[in-house]
Amino acid sequence: MNPTTMATVNALIEIGVFTFKSIKAVQNGDKTPDEIRAEWSVITVKLDDAWVAWEAAGLDND
């Protein structure tokens, strides 16, 4: 698997893990939805980096 694909897969896995942890944290009362939204910006940066690498490798779907 090339590094671009790995970066994309890792970003998608991180989104999934973030989602499950966020749901549990809100359900348990450990975090508010606003706290989760604030943390989401960190995840989006990683996803943006993965998309940049994907497009730079010529793998976009356009």
NORWOVEN-V975876 format. One record per pair of residues at least 24 apart in sequence whose ideal C-beta (glycine too) atoms are under 10 Angstrom apart, sorted by sequence separation. I is the first residue (numbers start at 1). J is the second residue. D is the distance in whole Angstrom. If there is no record, write none. Layout:
# NORWOVEN-V975876
[[I J D] [I J D]]
This chain:
# NORWOVEN-V975876
[[18 42 9] [19 43 9] [15 40 9] [18 43 5] [17 43 9] [14 42 9] [15 43 6] [18 46 10] [14 43 6] [15 44 9] [15 46 9] [11 43 8] [14 46 6] [15 47 7] [11 44 10] [14 47 8] [11 45 10] [11 46 5] [12 47 8] [10 46 8] [11 47 5] [14 50 9] [10 47 10] [11 48 9] [11 49 8] [12 50 8] [7 46 9] [8 47 9] [11 50 4] [7 47 10] [10 50 7] [11 51 8] [8 49 10] [9 50 9] [7 49 7] [8 50 5] [11 53 10] [7 50 5] [8 51 8] [11 54 10] [6 50 9] [7 51 9] [5 50 9] [7 52 9] [8 53 7] [4 50 8] [7 53 5] [8 54 6] [6 53 9] [7 54 8] [4 52 10] [5 53 9] [4 53 5] [5 54 8] [8 57 10] [3 53 7] [4 54 5] [7 57 10] [2 53 10] [4 55 9] [8 59 9] [4 56 8] [5 57 9] [4 57 4] [3 57 9] [4 58 9] [5 59 8] [2 57 7] [4 59 7] [2 59 9]]
